Amino acid sequence: MTSRLPAKARTIPAEPDPYGLGRSLTATILRLSRHAGALCFLSAAVFIAMTVLEFFYFRQLSGGLPSLDMRIFGFTPDEGMAWLTALGRRGGEIILVWHYLTFDLLFPALLSVTLVSLILATGRRLRAFRVLPGQLQSIFALVLVLPYTLADYVQNIAVARLLSDFLSANPDSLSFASLLIVTKFALLAIPAIVIAAFWLAGQARQA
């Protein structure tokens, strides 16, 4: 007598959700608005530490000359060369280690995340922004902030190269570093202005 076993159900592998990663990333970005206060505190703490080093240590190394990062409106090649010359190799190595390879390796990313959180937190106080799909909210914040992030890191690389290899310092490389610094601050102003506008609009709405 032949026994009949029940037919095994065919297993169909689950198809990967092509939108799963995007939804997860969007949710992560949107959650940043809940931590805006903590991120602001961390960014301020790192900024204060960098400022203390600048005024109480780095300027002693350079004979009182401000670091290139501090020159919002840029500098001439002669001014950049004067700063490098005043630092010398030892001073350049100290700033390279204690600024560009430590605090300023973290700060642009931390500040960028903080700006994204503030854009979302202040924007959600406005109905016109709040009703947008979450993905559009996150894309809007990233589009405003990422250009600054990229410019800041490229500028850091350019100045770090000058500090690590004095022979690379010439009018062209110094002018390029100056342009990057001006660009960085200009791009930083864009999300800052949007955050201020959102905050003011939210205040007016509550009045």
Helices and strands as residue ranges (DSSP letters): H 20-31, G 32-35, H 36-53, I 54-58, H 59-61, G 68-70, H 77-95, I 96-100, H 103-123, H 127-130, H 134-164, G 166-168, H 171-206
